[in-house]
Amino acid sequence: MFLHEKSVIMGTIGMALIDPSRFSISSVVNAPEVRADVVQSFLRTQPHPLLFITFSGAHLYGFSSANSDYDLRGVHVTPVPMLCRLNPPSETVEVMDKDAPVEMDIVTHDAGKFFRLLLKNNGYVLEQIFSDIVVATCPEHDELKAIARHCVTRHHRYHYLNFAANQWESVVKGGRPTVKGLLYTYRVLLAGIHLMRTGLVESNIQRLNAEFRIPDINELVALKTAGEEKQELQGHDLSKHAAMYESLVARLEQARAESSLPDEPHPTHGRAALDDFLVRIRMQTLHR
């Protein structure tokens, strides 16, 4: 139902970035249940050219419910003339609408900010780049993916550990643990271990669990996808999940210690390439 990943809406002649005002969707890659009409109406209001928009959140993670909101993330490129003003626009554009036919949560960062986050081992932006639920893309998105592979380091482990710790705390200290909270905890640990072992980004808990084979995860995913977004966890022994949490944390630490990933982004194919890439896509906006 969604447009093919390689389809793009061209802006001015010779410009490959996506012009939101002319943006059109017929389908979303790997997510036939997503309502294209709702997504399209919001993306057309974006004020700057887009590099890509992908899904994050429960849809990307493999456990969306019927009432899950749409977490869209991506990169915009602030035109050069706007950057030269005394008061340049914000580096982050956020749109939240709880009254839309589907609750919308859209966040895009300017390319400069997004790339700096990527170089700081930010796992959120890494997963957004490689999300396989693609709403809008262009050839430069593929180029960014190639560069981003040279920006993955052993220190991404801190992102996954901290994210898991925060989610686990919400499970055990919130008073009413949710299925969603537990799935978020498991997913981020499995994704971190997988990244340390392979250098590859995998965000979907169902595909990850095909490797790790943790029995409770399949049951939790079934509960989450068939039920409400924030349903409470019932009939589960938290002590068993606590033991699994500690085990996975230890496995992530071990995977980091044994990882062949570098300590820093590659100086040429990572950091320098990203710097040159930023200049090139900025220059595309010079006459906007």
C-alpha positions as CSV (number, residue, x, y, z in Angstrom):
1,M,0.0,0.0,0.0
2,F,3.0,2.4,0.4
3,L,5.3,3.8,-2.1
4,H,8.4,1.9,-3.1
5,E,11.5,2.7,-1.0
6,K,13.2,4.1,-4.1
7,S,10.4,6.4,-5.1
8,V,11.0,10.1,-4.6
9,I,9.2,13.3,-5.2
10,M,11.7,15.7,-6.9
11,G,11.9,19.3,-5.9
12,T,13.6,21.9,-8.2
13,I,15.4,20.5,-11.2
14,G,18.7,18.9,-10.3
15,M,17.6,18.6,-6.6
16,A,17.1,15.1,-5.2
17,L,15.9,16.1,-1.7
18,I,12.1,15.7,-1.1
19,D,9.9,18.8,-1.4
20,P,7.2,18.3,1.3
21,S,4.7,20.6,-0.5
22,R,4.7,18.2,-3.5
23,F,4.9,15.0,-1.4
24,S,2.6,12.1,-2.3
25,I,2.3,8.7,-0.8
26,S,0.5,5.6,-2.1
27,S,2.0,3.2,0.4
28,V,4.5,2.7,3.2
29,V,7.3,0.2,2.8
30,N,6.8,-2.9,5.1
31,A,3.8,-1.4,6.8
32,P,0.6,-2.1,4.8
33,E,-1.6,-1.3,7.8
34,V,-0.3,2.3,8.0
35,R,-2.8,5.0,6.8
36,A,-1.0,6.8,4.0
37,D,-3.6,9.6,3.8
38,V,-3.0,10.6,7.4
39,V,0.8,10.5,7.0
40,Q,0.7,12.5,3.8
41,S,-1.4,15.3,5.2
42,F,1.1,15.9,8.0
43,L,4.3,15.6,5.9
44,R,3.1,18.2,3.4
45,T,3.2,20.8,6.2
46,Q,6.9,20.2,6.9
47,P,8.7,23.6,6.3
48,H,12.0,22.3,4.9
49,P,13.3,19.8,2.3
50,L,13.5,16.3,3.6
51,L,16.3,13.7,3.4
52,F,14.1,10.9,4.8
53,I,11.2,10.0,7.0
54,T,10.9,6.6,8.6
55,F,8.9,5.0,11.4
56,S,10.2,4.5,14.9
57,G,8.5,3.3,18.0
58,A,6.3,0.2,18.3
59,H,5.8,-0.2,14.5
60,L,9.5,-0.4,13.9
61,Y,10.1,-2.5,17.0
62,G,7.6,-5.2,15.9
63,F,4.9,-4.9,18.5
64,S,2.4,-2.2,17.4
65,S,-1.1,-2.4,18.7
66,A,-4.3,-1.3,16.8
67,N,-4.2,2.0,18.7
68,S,-0.4,2.7,18.6
69,D,0.5,6.2,17.5
70,Y,2.6,7.0,14.5
71,D,6.2,7.8,15.6
72,L,7.8,9.4,12.5
73,R,11.4,10.4,12.6
74,G,13.7,11.9,10.0
75,V,16.1,14.5,8.7
76,H,15.3,17.9,7.1
77,V,17.8,20.2,5.5
78,T,17.4,23.8,6.5
79,P,18.0,26.0,3.4
80,V,21.3,28.0,3.4
81,P,19.5,31.4,3.1
82,M,17.6,30.6,6.3
83,L,20.8,29.7,8.2
84,C,22.2,33.0,7.3
85,R,19.5,35.0,9.1
86,L,19.9,36.7,12.4
87,N,17.4,34.3,13.9
88,P,17.8,31.0,12.1
89,P,15.0,28.4,12.5
90,S,15.1,25.8,15.1
91,E,17.2,22.7,14.4
92,T,14.3,20.5,15.4
93,V,10.8,20.5,14.0
94,E,8.2,18.7,16.2
95,V,4.5,18.0,15.4
96,M,2.2,16.2,17.8
97,D,-1.5,15.8,17.3
98,K,-3.6,13.6,19.5
99,D,-6.8,14.5,17.8
100,A,-5.8,13.3,14.3
101,P,-7.4,10.1,13.0
102,V,-4.2,8.4,14.2
103,E,-2.2,10.1,17.0
104,M,0.8,11.6,15.3
105,D,4.3,12.3,16.7
106,I,6.7,13.6,14.1
107,V,10.2,14.8,14.8
108,T,12.8,15.8,12.3
109,H,16.3,17.3,13.0
110,D,18.3,19.5,10.7
111,A,21.0,17.4,9.0
112,G,23.8,19.2,10.9
113,K,22.3,18.3,14.3
114,F,21.3,14.8,13.2
115,F,24.8,14.1,12.0
116,R,26.4,15.4,15.2
117,L,24.2,13.0,17.2
118,L,25.2,10.1,14.9
119,L,28.9,10.8,15.6
120,K,28.1,10.8,19.4
121,N,27.0,7.2,19.3
122,N,23.3,8.0,19.5
123,G,21.4,4.8,18.9
124,Y,18.1,6.5,18.2
125,V,19.3,8.3,15.1
126,L,21.2,5.1,14.0
127,E,18.0,3.1,14.1
128,Q,16.0,5.8,12.3
129,I,18.5,5.8,9.4
130,F,18.2,2.0,9.0
131,S,14.5,1.7,9.8
132,D,12.9,-0.6,7.2
133,I,9.5,1.2,7.5
134,V,10.2,4.0,5.0
135,V,7.8,6.8,4.4
136,A,9.9,9.1,2.4
137,T,13.4,8.6,0.9
138,C,15.8,9.8,-1.8
139,P,19.1,8.7,-3.2
140,E,21.0,10.7,-0.5
141,H,19.3,8.5,2.1
142,D,21.1,5.5,0.7
143,E,24.4,7.4,0.7
144,L,23.8,8.3,4.4
145,K,23.3,4.6,5.2
146,A,26.6,3.8,3.6
147,I,28.4,6.5,5.6
148,A,26.6,5.6,8.9
149,R,27.9,2.0,8.7
150,H,31.4,3.5,9.3
151,C,30.0,5.5,12.3
152,V,29.0,2.4,14.4
153,T,31.3,1.9,17.4
154,R,31.7,-0.2,20.5
155,H,30.5,2.8,22.5
156,H,27.0,2.5,21.1
157,R,26.7,0.0,23.9
158,Y,26.1,2.9,26.4
159,H,23.0,4.0,24.5
160,Y,21.5,0.5,24.7
161,L,22.4,0.0,28.3
162,N,21.0,3.3,29.5
163,F,17.8,2.9,27.4
164,A,17.3,-0.5,28.9
165,A,18.0,0.6,32.5
166,N,15.4,3.4,32.1
167,Q,12.8,1.1,30.7
168,W,13.4,-1.5,33.4
169,E,13.1,1.1,36.1
170,S,9.7,2.1,34.7
171,V,8.7,-1.6,34.8
172,V,9.7,-2.3,38.4
173,K,9.0,1.1,40.0
174,G,6.0,2.4,38.2
175,G,3.5,0.5,40.3
176,R,1.7,-0.9,37.3
177,P,4.2,-2.5,34.9
178,T,3.1,-2.7,31.3
179,V,3.6,-5.2,28.6
180,K,5.0,-2.4,26.5
181,G,7.6,-1.4,29.1
182,L,8.9,-5.0,29.3
183,L,9.1,-5.4,25.6
184,Y,11.0,-2.1,25.3
185,T,13.5,-3.4,27.8
186,Y,14.0,-6.7,26.1
187,R,14.2,-5.2,22.6
188,V,16.8,-2.6,23.3
189,L,19.1,-5.2,25.0
190,L,18.8,-7.7,22.2
191,A,19.4,-4.9,19.6
192,G,22.5,-3.8,21.4
193,I,23.9,-7.3,21.7
194,H,23.2,-7.9,18.0
195,L,24.9,-4.6,17.0
196,M,28.0,-5.3,19.1
197,R,28.3,-8.8,17.6
198,T,27.6,-8.0,13.9
199,G,27.9,-4.2,13.4
200,L,24.4,-4.4,11.9
201,V,21.3,-2.5,13.0
202,E,18.2,-4.7,13.7
203,S,15.3,-3.0,15.6
204,N,12.5,-5.6,15.2
205,I,12.1,-7.7,18.4
206,Q,10.5,-10.6,16.5
207,R,13.5,-10.9,14.1
208,L,15.9,-10.5,17.0
209,N,14.2,-13.2,19.0
210,A,14.6,-15.6,16.1
211,E,18.3,-15.4,17.1
212,F,18.0,-15.2,20.9
213,R,14.9,-17.5,21.3
214,I,13.6,-16.1,24.6
215,P,10.2,-17.9,25.1
216,D,8.5,-15.1,27.0
217,I,9.0,-12.5,24.3
218,N,6.7,-14.2,21.8
219,E,4.0,-14.3,24.4
220,L,4.5,-10.7,25.3
221,V,4.4,-9.6,21.6
222,A,1.2,-11.5,21.1
223,L,-0.3,-9.8,24.1
224,K,0.8,-6.3,23.0
225,T,-0.3,-6.6,19.4
226,A,-3.7,-8.0,20.3
227,G,-4.4,-5.6,23.2
228,E,-4.3,-2.0,24.2
229,E,-1.2,0.2,23.8
230,K,-0.6,0.5,27.6
231,Q,-2.1,-2.7,28.9
232,E,-0.8,-3.8,32.3
233,L,1.4,-6.9,32.8
234,Q,-0.6,-9.6,34.6
235,G,0.2,-13.2,35.5
236,H,3.9,-12.8,35.1
237,D,6.6,-13.3,37.7
238,L,8.7,-10.2,37.7
239,S,11.5,-12.0,39.4
240,K,11.9,-14.2,36.4
241,H,12.1,-11.2,34.1
242,A,14.5,-9.5,36.5
243,A,16.9,-12.5,36.1
244,M,16.6,-12.3,32.3
245,Y,17.2,-8.6,32.4
246,E,20.4,-9.1,34.4
247,S,21.5,-11.9,32.1
248,L,21.0,-9.8,29.0
249,V,22.9,-6.8,30.5
250,A,25.8,-9.1,31.2
251,R,25.6,-10.5,27.6
252,L,25.7,-6.9,26.2
253,E,28.7,-6.1,28.3
254,Q,30.4,-9.3,27.1
255,A,29.5,-8.6,23.5
256,R,31.0,-5.1,23.8
257,A,34.2,-6.5,25.2
258,E,34.5,-9.1,22.4
259,S,33.3,-6.8,19.6
260,S,35.5,-6.0,16.6
261,L,33.8,-2.6,16.2
262,P,36.1,0.4,16.5
263,D,36.2,2.9,19.3
264,E,35.6,5.9,17.0
265,P,33.9,6.5,13.7
266,H,36.2,5.9,10.8
267,P,38.1,9.2,10.3
268,T,37.7,9.1,6.5
269,H,34.7,7.0,5.6
270,G,32.8,8.1,8.6
271,R,33.5,11.5,10.1
272,A,35.0,13.2,7.0
273,A,32.6,11.6,4.6
274,L,29.7,12.9,6.8
275,D,31.1,16.4,6.8
276,D,31.4,16.4,3.0
277,F,28.0,14.9,2.6
278,L,26.5,17.7,4.8
279,V,28.1,20.4,2.6
280,R,26.7,18.8,-0.6
281,I,23.1,18.5,0.6
282,R,23.3,22.0,2.1
283,M,24.4,23.4,-1.3
284,Q,21.3,21.8,-2.9
285,T,19.2,24.3,-0.9
286,L,21.2,27.4,-1.8
287,H,18.6,29.0,-4.1
288,R,15.5,28.0,-2.1
